[in-house]
C-alpha cells in the first residue's frame, strides 16, 4: 500500500504561505482560538501541548502568554511557517518541526493535548491525521469553520485559502466519533468584534451583532445561514466502549 502523504498541489500551495511573517489578522484570530482552547480544557491536566499544523505560531504564542502549559511543541508543513514560529521565540517552545502532513514521529501519549485548530478543513485524509493526534496525546482539541451551510456554493473551486472539506456542527462531530474519539464538549462561537472590524470596519461590526444575536437565540438557524467556528475537546473512546 502506498504511504499516505500530502499531494504535490496542496504542498505547493503552502510552501510560501507564511512568507510575509507575522500577520495582525492571524493574531486577532489566535486570541479567539486560544480562548476556546482554554475554555474547553478548563480542569483538564494539561502540562505538555503539541499544535499540529501550527501555521505561523500565533496560537502557541497566545497560549504561552496565558501560561496554559509548561511545554509547547509545533508541527507544520510549510517551511515559511516553521521559520516564522522559530522567529517568535515563544517561551517554553521545546521543538518546532517540519512534517509531511500526516505522519508524526513522537511516541504514543507523549503529550497531554494535541491541537488541530483550523487544520482539518485543509487535509485530504482527515481521519489519518485525527488518528495520529489521538495516538500521541491524551486529549485532542479540534476547531474549524462551519462552512457547510445554505450559503455554501454548489460546486467546489480551489483557492489560496486551501479549504477542501466543509462541515456543519453535526458532520464534524460524526467525523471525530468515527475515529474512536469521544466528544467531551462541543462549542460553537462567533469570532470577536475585533476580527470583524479589522476586515470591514462599521459594516463588520453590524455583521458581528447580527450573527451574535442569531447564535444566542436561534443557534440552528444561525449555523444554517452564517459561518461560525466549532470547537471540540475529545479523548480516546476505546476504553469507554470496553467498560
N, C-alpha and C positions, 0 to 999 in steps of 0.2 A: 504494500500500500504506500502511495506517495505521502510524504510528510506534509501536514497542513502548514501552509505559510501564506503570508500576505501576497496578493497579486502585485505584479510589477506596476500596473496602472495606479493602484492605490498607494503603493510605496512611493512612487514618483510624486504623487500629489502632496505628500507630507515631508519630502526631503528638505525643502526650504520654508516650511510652513511658519516657522518662528524666526525667520531671518531678521526681522525687524527688532528682535529682542523683546523687552518688556512692553506690555500693552495695557493702557489705562482701562480699556474696555474689559479685558480679561481679568484685571484686578478687581474691578467692581463686581463681576460675576463670581469671582473666587470668594469674596466676602459672604455672599449669599450661600454659596455651596458649602463653605466651611461651617456656617451656622447650621445648615441642615445636617451635616455630619455630627456636629456637637449635640444637636437636639436628639437625634435618633440613637446616639451611642451613650447618652447620659446613663450613668450607673453601671456600664459595662467595664470590665477590667482591661483597659487599653493602655499598653506600655509601648509597643512597637507597631509601626504603621508602614505599609507599603502602598504607594499610589501607582497603579498600573495604567499607563497612558497619561503621564503626569504633565504633558503639554509643556508650558514654559515655567511650571513650578509655582504658580500663584496660590493654588490651594494649599500646598505644603507650607509655603511661606506664611500664609494666614494661620494655619493650624499651629505652626511653631510660635507665632505671636501670642496665640491663645493658650500656649503651654498645654496643648491637647495630649501630647505623648512625649516620652523621653527619647525615642529613636524614630527617625524617618528614613525611608528608602524610596527611590524613584526608578521606574522603568519607563522608557519612551522609545518609540520607533523612529522619531525624527532626530537626526544629528543636530539640527539647529535648536531643537527643544532641549536636548541634553546640554548643549553649550550654554544656553540661557539659564537653565537651572543651576548649573555649576557657578555661573557668574553672580547668582543671587547671594551666595554664601549663607544659606539657610542654617541657622543654629540647629545642631543635633541631626543634620543630614549625614547619614553614615555612608551611603552609596547612591550614585546616580548612574544608571547603566543603560546603554542602547540594547534593545532586544528585538526579536524578529516579529513581534506582534502576537504570538501565541504561546511559545514555549519558554517556560520560566525555570531557571536553574536552581532556585532555592529549594531547600528540603521541606518536607511535609510539616505543616503547622509551625513554621518559623516565626510567623507574625501573629499578633493579636487581631489586626484588622487589615484587610485589603480594600482599597478604594478604587472603584471604577466609576468615575464621575464624568459623564458626557463622553463615554467611550463606546458603549455597546451599539449605539446607533451608527458607528463608523465601521464596524468589523464585519467581515464576510461570514465568519463562523463564530457567532456569539457564544454558543454553548461550549465550544472548546475553551474559550477564554474564561468563562464562568467556572468551568471545572478546574482550571488551573488556579484561579483565585481561591476557590474553596479548598483546594489541596494545601496551599501554602499558608492559609490564615484560618483562625478560629471563627472570625466573623467577616462578612463581606458586605460592604456598603455599595449600592448601585444607584446612580441618578442619571436621568435622561430627559430630554424634552418630550412632551406628549403631543406628537405631531399627527397622529392618526385620528383626525377629526373630520368634520364636514368640509373643512377648508382645504384638505389635502387634495392635490390635483390628481386627475385620473391616471396620468402617465408619469413615469419617472424620467427626470433629466438630471444627470450628474453635474454638480458644480463644485467649486473650490472648497466649500464648507465640508463636503465629504460625507454627508448623511446618506446611508444606503438602507437603513432599517427604520421603521416608523411604528410607534407604539401608542397605545391607549393605556389607562390605568390597569385595565383587565389583562391585556395581552402581555405587558411586561411582567406582571405578577405570575402569569402562567408560564412564561419563558423561564423565569427563575425557579419556579417549582418543578419544572421538568428536568432541572439539573440537580435534583435531590437537595435543594436548598429550602429551608423553612423560612418564610417571611415572618419576622418578629413584629415588624411595624412598617407601615407604608404611609408616606406623607406627600400630599400634593400642595405645591407652593407657587406663588406668583413672584417673579423676580422683583427686586426692590425698586422703589421710586427712582433711585439714582440711576439705575440702568436704563429706565425709560426716558428720563430727562436728558441723559447723556446722548442718546440717539436722536431724540425728536423734540426736545425742549418742552414747551407747554402742551403741545399735541400729545407727546409721550405721557405726560402726567395725567391727562384726561383718560388716555387709554389704560393707564395703570389703575385708576379708580373704578373704571367700568369693569375691568377684569377682576379686581379685588371684590367688588360688590357681588358679582355673579358667583365667584368661587365660595364666598361666605354663605350665601343664601340659596343658591341653585347649583351645587357642585357638579351634578351630572350634566346639566345644560352647559355649564362653563367649559368643561373639557371637550364637549362636542363642538363648541364654537371657536375656542381660542387655544393657543399653545401655552401650557403651564409646564412645570417641572415635577417629576415624580421621583421621590427618594425612598429607598427601601433598605432596611438593615436585615441581614439574613444570617443563618448558620446552617451547618450540615444537618439534614433531616434524617439521615440513616438511623442514628441511634433512637430517634423518636419513633420511627416506623417499627423498630425491632422490639420496643418495650410495650 
